[in-house]
């Protein structure tokens, strides 16, 4: 029988999963923007050329590695945290982190409506954690 996770362990596991997801998604988005339109690559080089272009991108591979690590971190988190807390908290923190990372690292235009949505998600995470 496992001991219940402390609050520090719970939120560390949830935060780690969310951080890996955010990093993976930002890296993959950055890599795909750098590659350009895959339909154009496929027209010029065929399907295998498009696959080769994606798989030869170090940024894409780093993002894919983060997503794989995210999967295993999620397994760990679910082994110590109740699903009813872990799933919504991870999804919420990932949503919040993606909006911030998109603004900072991908220079996306995150409008007022999205920031308001992020604020509501933050409030939801706080309510969920109590």
C-alpha positions in Angstrom: 0.0 0.0 0.0 1.4 3.4 -1.0 1.4 6.4 1.2 -0.7 9.3 0.0 1.4 11.9 -1.9 2.2 15.1 -0.2 1.0 18.4 -1.6 4.6 19.1 -2.7 4.9 15.8 -4.5 1.4 16.1 -6.1 2.0 19.6 -7.5 5.6 18.8 -8.5 4.4 15.8 -10.5 1.6 17.9 -12.1 3.9 20.8 -12.8 6.5 18.5 -14.4 4.0 16.9 -16.7 2.7 20.3 -17.8 6.2 21.7 -18.3 7.2 18.8 -20.5 4.0 19.2 -22.5 4.5 22.9 -23.0 8.2 22.6 -24.0 7.4 19.7 -26.4 4.5 21.6 -28.0 6.5 24.8 -28.4 9.5 23.0 -29.9 7.3 21.1 -32.3 5.4 24.2 -33.4 8.7 26.1 -33.9 10.1 23.2 -35.9 7.0 23.0 -38.1 7.0 26.7 -38.7 10.6 26.5 -39.7 9.9 23.7 -42.2 7.0 25.5 -43.8 4.0 24.0 -45.5 4.4 20.2 -45.6 2.1 20.0 -48.7 4.6 22.1 -50.6 7.4 19.9 -49.4 5.4 16.8 -50.3 4.7 18.1 -53.8 8.4 18.7 -54.4 9.9 15.7 -52.7 7.1 13.2 -52.2 5.7 11.8 -49.0 9.0 10.4 -47.9 10.7 13.7 -48.5 8.2 15.4 -46.2 8.7 12.7 -43.6 12.5 13.0 -44.0 12.3 16.8 -43.6 10.4 16.5 -40.4 12.5 13.7 -38.9 15.8 15.5 -39.8 14.8 18.6 -37.8 16.7 18.6 -34.4 14.1 21.0 -32.9 11.3 18.6 -33.9 13.2 15.7 -32.4 13.8 17.6 -29.2 10.1 18.4 -29.0 9.2 14.7 -29.7 11.5 13.6 -26.9 9.9 16.1 -24.5 6.5 14.7 -25.5 7.7 11.1 -24.9 9.1 12.1 -21.5 5.8 13.8 -20.8 4.0 10.5 -21.3 6.1 8.8 -18.8 5.9 11.7 -16.4 2.1 11.5 -16.7 2.2 7.8 -15.8 4.2 8.7 -12.7 1.8 11.5 -11.8 -1.2 9.2 -12.2 0.4 6.7 -9.9 0.6 9.2 -7.0 -2.2 11.7 -7.7 -6.0 11.1 -8.1 -7.1 11.3 -11.7 -9.9 13.7 -10.8 -7.2 16.3 -9.8 -4.3 15.4 -12.1 -6.1 15.4 -15.5 -7.8 18.8 -15.2 -4.8 20.4 -13.4 -2.4 19.2 -16.1 -4.7 20.2 -18.9 -5.3 23.6 -17.3 -1.6 24.4 -16.6 -0.7 23.2 -20.1 -3.3 25.6 -21.5 -2.0 28.5 -19.4 1.7 27.7 -20.2 1.0 27.4 -23.9 -0.5 30.8 -24.1 2.4 32.4 -22.2 5.0 30.4 -24.2 3.3 31.2 -27.5 3.5 34.9 -26.7 7.1 34.9 -25.5 8.8 32.3 -27.7 6.7 32.0 -30.8 5.8 35.7 -30.9 2.1 34.9 -31.4 -0.6 37.5 -31.0 -2.4 36.4 -27.9 -5.4 38.7 -27.7 -7.3 40.0 -24.7 -9.9 37.3 -25.0 -7.3 34.5 -24.7 -5.8 36.2 -21.7 -9.2 36.4 -20.1 -9.7 32.7 -20.8 -6.3 32.0 -19.2 -7.4 34.0 -16.1 -10.6 31.9 -15.8 -8.6 28.7 -16.2 -6.3 29.9 -13.4 -9.3 30.5 -11.1 -10.6 27.0 -12.0 -7.2 25.4 -11.1 -7.3 27.2 -7.7 -10.9 26.1 -7.1 -10.0 22.5 -8.1 -7.0 22.3 -5.8 -9.0 23.1 -2.6 
